[in-house]
Amino acid sequence: MRRPTLQSPVARAVAPVAGGIAALAVIGLALWGAAHVVSSSQNVQKTNLFVERFFKPEVPVDKLAKLVAKDGPLLFPSLVGGAERKPIGIGHVGDDPLKGWRVFSLIPPGAAGDCVLGLDRAARRLAAPCSPATFPEDGTGLTVLAVTDVTIDPSGRLVIDLRNLVPAG
């Protein structure tokens, strides 16, 4: 039995092109449908690159307090928000490791946002090359930040909630 063939030259030229267009249209509709189903899913997880909480799980709070007393405050020049948008230091005052934790800005008062303090360990002072001012390593004179949650978890680890850092006052 003979296969049916298209007789006219126009039909023989147009039929494969029309078939290809139809196949691409079907593939495109299938991809659009899949994208629609995926994008309208109720189980969408929000990706957040902002660090919301700070945990120091590997060091118990009593050892962390001793470390801060010996070596100075913990400095995080770009922990919150990235790109040094909110550089912070974490210090401890007093003898009780369960109390006395404080978070302070590493930007000197009145300085530009990119002027970030570092710790001069020899002098035990906070200093920056962009500012003539220096500050004690406990952050006195710097903007102390109010945090909504500075706690010790049940396993004895320091937990600082960084979501609502604002100047204390």
C-alpha positions in Angstrom: 0.0 0.0 0.0 1.2 3.4 -0.9 1.7 6.1 1.6 -0.4 9.2 0.9 1.8 12.1 -0.2 1.1 15.7 -0.7 0.8 16.5 -4.4 1.4 20.2 -4.7 4.9 21.7 -4.1 3.3 24.4 -1.8 1.7 21.7 0.4 5.0 19.8 0.6 6.8 23.0 1.7 4.2 24.3 4.1 3.2 21.0 5.9 6.6 20.4 7.7 6.9 24.0 8.7 3.3 24.0 10.1 4.0 20.8 11.9 7.1 22.2 13.5 5.2 25.3 14.6 2.5 23.2 16.1 5.0 21.1 18.0 6.7 24.2 19.4 3.4 25.6 20.4 2.5 22.4 22.3 5.9 22.4 24.1 5.5 26.1 24.9 2.0 25.6 26.4 3.2 22.6 28.4 6.1 24.7 29.9 3.9 27.7 30.6 1.4 25.3 32.4 4.2 23.8 34.5 5.6 27.3 35.4 2.1 28.4 36.4 1.6 25.4 38.7 5.0 25.9 40.3 4.6 29.6 40.8 1.2 29.4 42.3 2.1 26.7 44.8 1.1 27.5 48.4 4.3 25.9 49.7 6.5 28.8 48.5 9.5 29.3 50.9 10.7 32.8 51.3 14.4 33.2 50.8 15.9 35.7 53.1 19.6 36.6 52.9 19.4 38.9 55.9 20.7 37.3 59.1 17.8 37.4 61.5 19.3 35.8 64.6 22.8 35.3 65.9 23.6 32.1 67.7 27.0 31.2 69.2 26.2 27.5 69.7 29.8 26.1 69.9 30.8 28.2 72.9 29.0 28.1 76.2 28.2 31.6 77.6 30.6 31.3 80.5 33.5 30.6 78.2 32.3 33.3 75.8 32.3 35.9 78.7 35.9 34.9 79.6 36.9 35.1 76.0 35.5 38.7 75.7 37.2 39.7 79.0 40.5 38.3 77.8 40.5 39.3 74.1 38.0 42.1 73.8 34.5 42.3 72.2 33.3 40.1 69.3 33.3 42.3 66.2 31.0 41.7 63.2 31.7 44.4 60.6 29.1 43.1 58.2 26.9 40.6 60.0 23.6 42.4 59.7 22.4 43.3 56.2 25.7 42.7 54.5 28.0 45.2 52.8 28.8 46.8 56.2 25.3 48.3 56.5 25.1 47.7 60.2 28.4 46.6 61.7 28.1 45.6 65.3 30.2 44.6 68.3 29.1 42.3 71.1 30.6 43.0 74.5 30.1 41.8 78.1 30.4 43.8 81.3 30.3 42.4 84.8 31.1 39.1 86.4 27.9 37.3 85.7 28.1 35.5 82.3 24.3 35.3 82.2 23.9 39.1 82.4 25.6 42.2 81.0 25.7 41.4 77.3 25.4 44.4 75.0 25.4 45.1 71.3 26.9 48.3 70.0 27.5 50.0 66.7 31.0 49.8 65.2 30.5 53.2 63.4 31.7 56.1 65.5 29.1 58.7 66.2 29.0 61.3 63.4 31.2 59.2 61.1 30.3 58.0 57.6 28.6 54.6 57.3 31.7 53.0 55.8 33.9 54.1 58.7 34.0 50.9 60.7 35.9 50.4 64.0 38.3 47.6 64.5 40.0 46.4 67.7 43.5 47.5 68.4 44.5 44.6 70.7 47.8 46.2 71.9 46.0 49.3 73.1 42.7 47.5 73.9 40.8 50.2 72.2 38.4 50.4 69.3 39.8 52.5 66.5 39.3 53.2 62.8 41.6 54.7 60.2 38.9 57.1 59.1 38.3 58.6 62.5 40.7 60.1 65.0 38.5 59.0 67.9 39.1 55.8 69.8 36.8 54.0 72.2 37.2 51.6 75.1 36.8 48.0 74.1 33.5 47.7 76.0 31.9 50.1 73.5 31.5 53.0 75.9 30.8 56.2 73.8 29.4 54.2 70.9 25.7 53.8 70.1 24.4 50.9 72.1 21.8 49.0 70.2 18.5 47.8 71.7 17.9 44.2 70.9 14.6 42.5 71.5 16.1 39.3 72.6 19.4 38.8 74.4 19.0 35.4 76.1 20.8 32.3 77.2 19.3 29.2 75.7 18.7 26.1 77.9 22.1 24.6 76.8 23.9 27.7 78.0 24.6 29.3 74.7 24.2 33.1 74.0 21.4 34.0 71.6 21.0 37.5 70.3 18.0 38.4 68.1 19.1 40.9 65.5 15.8 41.6 63.8 15.0 44.9 65.5 18.4 46.6 66.1 17.7 50.2 66.8 19.7 52.7 68.9 18.8 52.3 72.6 17.3 55.3 74.1 
